[in-house]
Amino acid sequence: MKRFIPFLNPAPKVAVIRLNGVIGTGRAPLNDAALAPVIERAFRKGKPKAVALIINSPGGSPVQSALIAARIRRLSEEKDIPVHAFVEDVAASGGYWLAAAADQIWADYGSIVGSIGVISSSFGAHEFIAKHGIERRVYTSVKSKSMLDPFQPEKPADVERLKDILGDMHKGFEAYVRERRGEKLADDPDLFSGRVWLGEKAQALGLIDGLAHAEPKLKELYGDKVRFVRYGRKRGLLSRFGAAFAQDAIAGIEERAAYARFGL
C-alpha cells in the first residue's frame, strides 16, 4: 500500500530507456520521432533521480543519432537529472553517439565500442542491366543532380564529392565525442579511425568510464532500494497482428546485416 502513496515511499527511482537496434527513419527501431514521447516521459514522470540508457546498437543515421542524443542532453540539463549509459553487445558508430549523450558510460568486458566514423554503401548494376539490354536514361537540369546513380558507371568526381560530405560529417562526429568525453579521452591516433574495441580497451582509451552492468551499478550509486521504471516504444496495432510482416522482415534483414559487421 505504501508504494502507492508518494510521500510514504522514499525509495529513489531511476528511469530506464532501452535503445535497441538500428538508428534510422521509417521502420528502423530507433529514430527521434518514435522515441521522443518515450524519452520525454522518462525524464518528466515521477521525478527520477537518474535516467539509464540500455544501449545495443550498431549505429545508423547520423542525423537521427544526433537528434536523439540532443533530446537526451536537453532534458538532462533542463531537469538536472544525470544520465548513465550501459552498453550491452555493441555501441558502435551512431550507437556510440547515443552513449556519449550520457554523463557516464559503462560496458561489459565483451561489449564492442567505438567505430567513430561515417560510412556510405551502395551497389553498381550498370553492367547487369547492359547485359540484359536495358538502357538507363537520366536527364537533369544541372550537372551534379544525379550523383552516384547505381545504374550508371561510377564517376570519380561523384566519389570525391561523396568523400567530402563523409569527411565533413566525420569532423562533426569527432567534435561531438571530444565535447562529451573531454579530458577522459586518450591521445591515440586510432581513436577516430573507425576502429572498435572491447570494454577494457575502450575504458583505457576513455571511451567509457568503466566495466559495469546496469542494475548492480545503479544500486551502488543510488542505494539497494532504488526502483527501476522501464520505458520503451509501443508496437502499433497492425504490427502486433502481423499486418506489417513483409516490411518487418526486410527491416530485420537490414538490421542483421548491420550487426554482422561487428561479428554479432
N, C-alpha and C positions, 0 to 999 in steps of 0.2 A: 504493500500500500504506500510506503514511504516514497518509493521511486516515482510515484505519480504526483507528488507534492514537491515542487521545485525547492522551496526553502528548507525542506527536511532532507534534501539529497545533496550533500556537499561534494560527492564524488566528481572529479573533473571529467570533462568529455572531450574526446578527440574525434573529429570528423574524418572519415576515411573515404578517399575517392580512388576508385580503380581506373587506371588509364591503360587499357589493354588493346593492342592491335596496331594496325597501320594508320598513319595520320593522313587525312586527305578529305576531299569533298565527296559528295554523293553518298554512296553506301559504305564508305570507309568507316570503321568503328569510331575513330577519333577525329572530330572536327569541331570548330568553335561553336557553330550554330547548334549542334546537338548537345554539346557539353555545357554551354552557357548556363541553362537553368540548374544543372547538377552542381556546378561549381558555386553559383550564387547561393543556392540553398545550403550547401555545406558550410559556407562562411557566415551566413546570416542567421541560421536557425539554431537557437538554444545556446548562444554564446560559447562556442567551443574554446578550449584552452589552446588547441593547435589543430592544424589540418595536415593529414598524412596522405601523400600521393603514393599509391602502389603502382609501379610502372613496369610494363612489359611490352616494349615497342621497338621495332626495328627501324622506325622513322617513317618518312613520307614527305608530305608537302611542307616546305619551309615556311610558307605564309601561314598555313593553319597552325603549325608548331608555334610560330611567333604570336599569333592571336591568342591561343590557349594560354601560353606562358604569360603573356601580358595581362590577361584577365586575372590569373592567379596572383601575380605580383600586385596588381592594382587593389584587389580585395584584401590581400595580406597587409598592405600598408594602410589602407583605409580603416580596417578593423583592428589593426595592431595585433594580428594573430600570426604566430610563427608557422612556417611550413617545413615539413620534413618529407624527403623523397626516399622511397625504398625500392631499389631495383631488384626485380626477380631475374628472369633469364637474360634479358637484354634491355639496355637503354642506349641505343645507337643512333647517330645522326639526329633526326628530329626527336627521337625518344630521349636522347641526352639533353636536347634543348628544353624539353619539358622538365627533366630532372633538375636542370640548372635554375629553374624558377623557384626552387626550394632554398631555404636558408641553410639546410644541411642535407647531404646526400649520403645514404647508406646502401650497401650492396652485400650480396652473398659472395663468398670466396670464388664461386664459379660464374658469377654474373659477367656478362660481356658489356663493356662500357667504352664509349668513345665514338669513333667514326665521325669526327668533326670535319665535315667536308660536304660537298654538293655533287650529286650525280644526275646525269640525264641519259636515258637509254631509249633506243628506238629500234627500227629494223629497216632493211633495204630490200625492196621487192621488185626493183626495176627490171632485173634480168628475168625473173619469173614471168612477169606479165608480157615482156617482149617475146619470150619463148612460146607463149600461148597466143601470140598475135594480137595482143591488146595494146592499144596506143593511149598513152596518158596525155590529156590536153589541159593545160593550165594557162589562164590569162589573168594578168594583174595590171593595175594602173601604175604601179611603181615597182622598181627592181627588187626591193627587199621584202615584198609582201609574202612571197612563197619561199619560206626558208626550211631547208632540210625535209623536203617532201619525200616520204619513204618510197614513192613510186617513180622517182626520178633519180638519176645518178647523183651521188654526193658531190657537193661543190666545196672546194677548200675555203672560199670566202665565207660560206654559211657556217662551216665548222669553227672558223676563227671568231665569228660573231657570237656563236653559242658559248665558246670558251670565255669570251669577255664577260658574258652575262653570268656564267657559273663562277668566274673569278670574283666578280663584284658581290655575288651572293655569299660566297665563302668568306670574304672580308667581313661582311655583316655578322655571320655566324661566329667568327673568331672574336670580334669585338664584343658580342653579347656574352660569350663564355668568359672572356677576360674581365668584363664588368662584374659578372656574377660571382666568379671564383676569386678574383683579385690576387692577393699575395699567396694564396694557397697553392697556386699553380707552380709546378716545377719549370725550370728553364731547360726545356728539352725540345730539340728541333723536330721531333716526330709528333709532338703534341697536337698540331693542327694539320697533320698529313693525311688524315682519313683512317689511320690505324685504330684498331680496337685492342683493349687489354682486359684481362680478368681482374676481379676485385682487388686483390692485394697490390698489383702493379698500378691499377687505377688510383688507389689510395696514395701510393708513393709519388705519383705524378700530380696529385692534388685535384684530380677529377672528382673524387668522392672524399668524404670525411672519415669513413671507417667501414668496418665489416659488421653488419648487424641485421637482424630480422625485425620486422615491424612491431609485433606485439611485445616481445621482451624489451626492446629499446624504448618503446613508448611508456611501458610500465616503469622502466628505470628513470625516465625523465619526468613522468607525471604521477607516479605512485601506483601501487598494486591495485588500487580501487578504481583506476581510470576506466571509463566506459567508452566503447567504440561504437560510433554511429556510422553506418556504411551508406554511401551514396553511389549511384550508378545510373547508366542510361536504361530507360524502359523500352522494351521492344514494342513496335507498333502492332496493332491488332492483326493486320494482314500477315505480318511476318510470323506471328505466333501460330497461325493456322497454315503456314507453308505456302501462302499465295505468292511470295516473292522468292520461291525456291531457285529459279534459274539465275536471278541476279545474285542471290546469296552464294550460289555455287561458284560463279565467276569470281566474285569478291574473295571467296575462300581460297581459290587457286592463286590469285594475285597475292594474297596475304602469305600463303605458304611459301611462295617464291621469295618474298621479302625476307622472311625468317631464314630461309635456306642459305642466304648469302652469309650467314653467321654460323652455319653448321647446325641450325636448330630445326 
